[in-house]
Amino acid sequence: MTTLYTLYPYRQAYDEPLPNLQGRSKKKLRPVIEFDGRVFVAHFEGRPNRYFGATSQEAQNNLQAGGQ
């Protein structure tokens, strides 16, 4: 879809809008939930942040709440 912009009076230019990219790949983030013997640890594959929970579901909820 092209957008019409007016640069100067009586001059018009057509421009293609750029996609809204922020430098990350478009690959889907995959959640990983592991049990370390005491608590469940959840993180997105390839990301450094870790989220903890007493159960697998609680760790996943913490990941969804703070991981995006």
N, CA, C and O atoms as CSV, one atom per row, in Angstrom:
chain,resi,resn,atom,element,x,y,z
A,1,MET,N,N,0.843,-1.177,0.000
A,1,MET,CA,C,0.000,0.000,0.000
A,1,MET,C,C,0.883,1.232,0.000
A,1,MET,O,O,1.790,1.336,0.826
A,2,THR,N,N,0.646,2.139,-0.880
A,2,THR,CA,C,1.435,3.359,-0.943
A,2,THR,C,C,0.727,4.462,-0.186
A,2,THR,O,O,-0.499,4.485,-0.080
A,3,THR,N,N,1.520,5.369,0.332
A,3,THR,CA,C,0.995,6.489,1.088
A,3,THR,C,C,1.391,7.774,0.380
A,3,THR,O,O,2.515,7.892,-0.109
A,4,LEU,N,N,0.501,8.712,0.322
A,4,LEU,CA,C,0.759,9.987,-0.342
A,4,LEU,C,C,1.245,10.994,0.698
A,4,LEU,O,O,0.569,11.255,1.693
A,5,TYR,N,N,2.421,11.550,0.452
A,5,TYR,CA,C,2.964,12.584,1.328
A,5,TYR,C,C,3.095,13.872,0.540
A,5,TYR,O,O,3.443,13.837,-0.640
A,6,THR,N,N,2.827,15.000,1.162
A,6,THR,CA,C,3.007,16.298,0.534
A,6,THR,C,C,4.275,16.917,1.100
A,6,THR,O,O,4.329,17.264,2.280
A,7,LEU,N,N,5.301,17.055,0.254
A,7,LEU,CA,C,6.565,17.601,0.719
A,7,LEU,C,C,6.545,19.129,0.698
A,7,LEU,O,O,6.909,19.773,1.682
A,8,TYR,N,N,6.124,19.696,-0.414
A,8,TYR,CA,C,6.033,21.136,-0.578
A,8,TYR,C,C,4.660,21.426,-1.167
A,8,TYR,O,O,4.009,20.513,-1.676
A,9,PRO,N,N,4.214,22.646,-1.112
A,9,PRO,CA,C,2.913,22.942,-1.723
A,9,PRO,C,C,2.897,22.563,-3.200
A,9,PRO,O,O,3.826,22.895,-3.936
A,10,TYR,N,N,1.877,21.889,-3.622
A,10,TYR,CA,C,1.652,21.454,-4.996
A,10,TYR,C,C,2.669,20.400,-5.460
A,10,TYR,O,O,2.793,20.174,-6.664
A,11,ARG,N,N,3.393,19.755,-4.548
A,11,ARG,CA,C,4.277,18.643,-4.893
A,11,ARG,C,C,3.865,17.441,-4.073
A,11,ARG,O,O,3.619,17.552,-2.872
A,12,GLN,N,N,3.792,16.307,-4.714
A,12,GLN,CA,C,3.391,15.100,-4.014
A,12,GLN,C,C,4.391,13.996,-4.298
A,12,GLN,O,O,4.965,13.925,-5.385
A,13,ALA,N,N,4.591,13.141,-3.315
A,13,ALA,CA,C,5.508,12.017,-3.485
A,13,ALA,C,C,4.843,10.775,-2.904
A,13,ALA,O,O,4.150,10.840,-1.888
A,14,TYR,N,N,5.064,9.650,-3.565
A,14,TYR,CA,C,4.544,8.381,-3.065
A,14,TYR,C,C,5.681,7.615,-2.401
A,14,TYR,O,O,6.797,7.550,-2.917
A,15,ASP,N,N,5.373,7.046,-1.262
A,15,ASP,CA,C,6.398,6.338,-0.509
A,15,ASP,C,C,5.831,5.018,-0.002
A,15,ASP,O,O,4.676,4.957,0.421
A,16,GLU,N,N,6.642,3.960,-0.043
A,16,GLU,CA,C,6.241,2.676,0.513
A,16,GLU,C,C,6.571,2.674,2.001
A,16,GLU,O,O,7.703,2.989,2.367
A,17,PRO,N,N,5.632,2.332,2.863
A,17,PRO,CA,C,5.941,2.300,4.294
A,17,PRO,C,C,6.910,1.161,4.613
A,17,PRO,O,O,6.821,0.075,4.039
A,18,LEU,N,N,7.826,1.421,5.527
A,18,LEU,CA,C,8.798,0.415,5.930
A,18,LEU,C,C,8.179,-0.542,6.942
A,18,LEU,O,O,7.318,-0.128,7.719
A,19,PRO,N,N,8.586,-1.794,6.957
A,19,PRO,CA,C,8.071,-2.721,7.960
A,19,PRO,C,C,8.582,-2.332,9.341
A,19,PRO,O,O,9.659,-1.752,9.474
A,20,ASN,N,N,7.811,-2.651,10.353
A,20,ASN,CA,C,8.163,-2.303,11.725
A,20,ASN,C,C,9.063,-3.396,12.298
A,20,ASN,O,O,8.588,-4.310,12.971
A,21,LEU,N,N,10.361,-3.295,12.027
A,21,LEU,CA,C,11.324,-4.266,12.528
A,21,LEU,C,C,12.191,-3.606,13.589
A,21,LEU,O,O,12.515,-2.422,13.490
A,22,GLN,N,N,12.560,-4.367,14.589
A,22,GLN,CA,C,13.368,-3.799,15.663
A,22,GLN,C,C,14.695,-4.534,15.832
A,22,GLN,O,O,15.265,-4.533,16.923
A,23,GLY,N,N,15.186,-5.152,14.778
A,23,GLY,CA,C,16.494,-5.741,14.841
A,23,GLY,C,C,16.535,-7.183,15.295
A,23,GLY,O,O,17.625,-7.746,15.397
A,24,ARG,N,N,15.427,-7.798,15.567
A,24,ARG,CA,C,15.422,-9.191,15.969
A,24,ARG,C,C,14.860,-10.035,14.832
A,24,ARG,O,O,14.146,-9.544,13.957
A,25,SER,N,N,15.199,-11.302,14.870
A,25,SER,CA,C,14.702,-12.175,13.815
A,25,SER,C,C,13.202,-12.407,13.987
A,25,SER,O,O,12.637,-12.164,15.054
A,26,LYS,N,N,12.581,-12.875,12.930
A,26,LYS,CA,C,11.142,-13.128,12.971
A,26,LYS,C,C,10.838,-14.535,13.462
A,26,LYS,O,O,9.684,-14.962,13.450
A,27,LYS,N,N,11.874,-15.261,13.895
A,27,LYS,CA,C,11.694,-16.622,14.364
A,27,LYS,C,C,10.844,-16.632,15.632
A,27,LYS,O,O,11.009,-15.778,16.502
A,28,LYS,N,N,9.940,-17.597,15.731
A,28,LYS,CA,C,9.091,-17.724,16.909
A,28,LYS,C,C,9.936,-18.080,18.124
A,28,LYS,O,O,10.850,-18.898,18.034
A,29,LEU,N,N,9.627,-17.461,19.263
A,29,LEU,CA,C,10.315,-17.788,20.501
A,29,LEU,C,C,9.737,-19.081,21.069
A,29,LEU,O,O,8.520,-19.239,21.169
A,30,ARG,N,N,10.620,-19.998,21.439
A,30,ARG,CA,C,10.176,-21.282,21.981
A,30,ARG,C,C,10.441,-21.304,23.480
A,30,ARG,O,O,11.588,-21.149,23.900
A,31,PRO,N,N,9.402,-21.496,24.300
A,31,PRO,CA,C,9.622,-21.567,25.746
A,31,PRO,C,C,10.262,-22.899,26.123
A,31,PRO,O,O,9.921,-23.945,25.571
A,32,VAL,N,N,11.193,-22.844,27.070
A,32,VAL,CA,C,11.861,-24.031,27.586
A,32,VAL,C,C,11.639,-24.050,29.089
A,32,VAL,O,O,11.964,-23.082,29.777
A,33,ILE,N,N,11.084,-25.150,29.608
A,33,ILE,CA,C,10.837,-25.292,31.040
A,33,ILE,C,C,11.603,-26.511,31.524
A,33,ILE,O,O,11.411,-27.617,31.020
A,34,GLU,N,N,12.481,-26.300,32.515
A,34,GLU,CA,C,13.310,-27.367,33.054
A,34,GLU,C,C,13.117,-27.445,34.566
A,34,GLU,O,O,12.763,-26.458,35.211
A,35,PHE,N,N,13.354,-28.623,35.115
A,35,PHE,CA,C,13.293,-28.819,36.556
A,35,PHE,C,C,14.710,-29.066,37.047
A,35,PHE,O,O,15.364,-30.008,36.598
A,36,ASP,N,N,15.201,-28.219,37.978
A,36,ASP,CA,C,16.582,-28.355,38.431
A,36,ASP,C,C,16.707,-29.130,39.741
A,36,ASP,O,O,17.784,-29.150,40.338
A,37,GLY,N,N,15.636,-29.765,40.197
A,37,GLY,CA,C,15.667,-30.534,41.433
A,37,GLY,C,C,14.955,-29.836,42.576
A,37,GLY,O,O,14.506,-30.487,43.519
A,38,ARG,N,N,14.846,-28.519,42.500
A,38,ARG,CA,C,14.153,-27.758,43.549
A,38,ARG,C,C,13.003,-26.947,42.983
A,38,ARG,O,O,11.892,-26.991,43.512
A,39,VAL,N,N,13.255,-26.210,41.918
A,39,VAL,CA,C,12.236,-25.354,41.304
A,39,VAL,C,C,12.235,-25.563,39.798
A,39,VAL,O,O,13.176,-26.120,39.233
A,40,PHE,N,N,11.168,-25.109,39.162
A,40,PHE,CA,C,11.084,-25.128,37.708
A,40,PHE,C,C,11.660,-23.818,37.180
A,40,PHE,O,O,11.381,-22.744,37.712
A,41,VAL,N,N,12.457,-23.922,36.141
A,41,VAL,CA,C,13.097,-22.758,35.530
A,41,VAL,C,C,12.579,-22.648,34.100
A,41,VAL,O,O,12.638,-23.611,33.335
A,42,ALA,N,N,12.074,-21.474,33.747
A,42,ALA,CA,C,11.532,-21.249,32.410
A,42,ALA,C,C,12.292,-20.112,31.742
A,42,ALA,O,O,12.645,-19.124,32.385
A,43,HIS,N,N,12.539,-20.262,30.443
A,43,HIS,CA,C,13.162,-19.197,29.659
A,43,HIS,C,C,12.823,-19.431,28.198
A,43,HIS,O,O,12.425,-20.528,27.804
A,44,PHE,N,N,12.985,-18.385,27.403
A,44,PHE,CA,C,12.813,-18.522,25.966
A,44,PHE,C,C,14.136,-18.978,25.385
A,44,PHE,O,O,15.192,-18.490,25.789
A,45,GLU,N,N,14.093,-19.903,24.445
A,45,GLU,CA,C,15.291,-20.466,23.841
A,45,GLU,C,C,16.124,-19.359,23.201
A,45,GLU,O,O,15.634,-18.602,22.362
A,46,GLY,N,N,17.384,-19.275,23.606
A,46,GLY,CA,C,18.290,-18.270,23.072
A,46,GLY,C,C,18.260,-16.950,23.813
A,46,GLY,O,O,18.955,-16.019,23.407
A,47,ARG,N,N,17.497,-16.828,24.867
A,47,ARG,CA,C,17.416,-15.587,25.641
A,47,ARG,C,C,18.003,-15.815,27.034
A,47,ARG,O,O,17.879,-16.913,27.577
A,48,PRO,N,N,18.638,-14.799,27.620
A,48,PRO,CA,C,19.323,-14.997,28.898
A,48,PRO,C,C,18.430,-14.975,30.134
A,48,PRO,O,O,18.802,-15.577,31.142
A,49,ASN,N,N,17.282,-14.321,30.112
A,49,ASN,CA,C,16.458,-14.172,31.317
A,49,ASN,C,C,15.866,-15.502,31.752
A,49,ASN,O,O,15.476,-16.319,30.918
A,50,ARG,N,N,15.799,-15.721,33.072
A,50,ARG,CA,C,15.238,-16.940,33.648
A,50,ARG,C,C,14.098,-16.565,34.583
A,50,ARG,O,O,14.170,-15.559,35.289
A,51,TYR,N,N,13.046,-17.379,34.584
A,51,TYR,CA,C,11.882,-17.172,35.444
A,51,TYR,C,C,11.625,-18.466,36.199
A,51,TYR,O,O,11.751,-19.552,35.634
A,52,PHE,N,N,11.264,-18.353,37.478
A,52,PHE,CA,C,11.160,-19.511,38.352
A,52,PHE,C,C,9.728,-19.710,38.816
A,52,PHE,O,O,8.917,-18.784,38.789
A,53,GLY,N,N,9.427,-20.934,39.243
A,53,GLY,CA,C,8.118,-21.258,39.792
A,53,GLY,C,C,8.159,-22.578,40.525
A,53,GLY,O,O,9.018,-23.419,40.261
A,54,ALA,N,N,7.218,-22.763,41.457
A,54,ALA,CA,C,7.145,-24.010,42.223
A,54,ALA,C,C,6.603,-25.149,41.372
A,54,ALA,O,O,6.913,-26.314,41.622
A,55,THR,N,N,5.791,-24.819,40.364
A,55,THR,CA,C,5.256,-25.823,39.446
A,55,THR,C,C,5.601,-25.402,38.020
A,55,THR,O,O,6.007,-24.268,37.765
A,56,SER,N,N,5.429,-26.334,37.114
A,56,SER,CA,C,5.700,-26.038,35.706
A,56,SER,C,C,4.778,-24.939,35.198
A,56,SER,O,O,5.216,-24.047,34.472
A,57,GLN,N,N,3.508,-24.999,35.573
A,57,GLN,CA,C,2.542,-24.000,35.123
A,57,GLN,C,C,2.862,-22.622,35.696
A,57,GLN,O,O,2.732,-21.617,34.997
A,58,GLU,N,N,3.278,-22.566,36.953
A,58,GLU,CA,C,3.622,-21.287,37.574
A,58,GLU,C,C,4.852,-20.664,36.896
A,58,GLU,O,O,4.893,-19.453,36.679
A,59,ALA,N,N,5.841,-21.485,36.567
A,59,ALA,CA,C,7.029,-20.978,35.866
A,59,ALA,C,C,6.647,-20.460,34.481
A,59,ALA,O,O,7.154,-19.428,34.041
A,60,GLN,N,N,5.753,-21.174,33.796
A,60,GLN,CA,C,5.316,-20.729,32.475
A,60,GLN,C,C,4.533,-19.428,32.580
A,60,GLN,O,O,4.708,-18.543,31.743
A,61,ASN,N,N,3.675,-19.289,33.585
A,61,ASN,CA,C,2.928,-18.040,33.777
A,61,ASN,C,C,3.872,-16.873,34.052
A,61,ASN,O,O,3.672,-15.777,33.528
A,62,ASN,N,N,4.905,-17.104,34.877
A,62,ASN,CA,C,5.888,-16.053,35.153
A,62,ASN,C,C,6.643,-15.668,33.884
A,62,ASN,O,O,6.938,-14.494,33.658
A,63,LEU,N,N,6.950,-16.660,33.068
A,63,LEU,CA,C,7.647,-16.394,31.794
A,63,LEU,C,C,6.778,-15.554,30.877
A,63,LEU,O,O,7.264,-14.592,30.281
A,64,GLN,N,N,5.513,-15.894,30.750
A,64,GLN,CA,C,4.600,-15.147,29.868
A,64,GLN,C,C,4.362,-13.735,30.398
A,64,GLN,O,O,4.214,-12.798,29.613
A,65,ALA,N,N,4.324,-13.572,31.715
A,65,ALA,CA,C,4.067,-12.252,32.287
A,65,ALA,C,C,5.255,-11.323,32.148
A,65,ALA,O,O,5.077,-10.126,31.922
A,66,GLY,N,N,6.459,-11.844,32.278
A,66,GLY,CA,C,7.624,-10.958,32.275
A,66,GLY,C,C,8.580,-11.198,31.148
A,66,GLY,O,O,9.552,-10.455,31.014
A,67,GLY,N,N,8.359,-12.192,30.332
A,67,GLY,CA,C,9.341,-12.557,29.332
A,67,GLY,C,C,9.152,-11.937,27.976
A,67,GLY,O,O,9.964,-12.184,27.085
A,68,GLN,N,N,8.117,-11.139,27.769
A,68,GLN,CA,C,7.921,-10.600,26.426
A,68,GLN,C,C,8.066,-9.136,26.370
A,68,GLN,O,O,7.927,-8.543,25.301
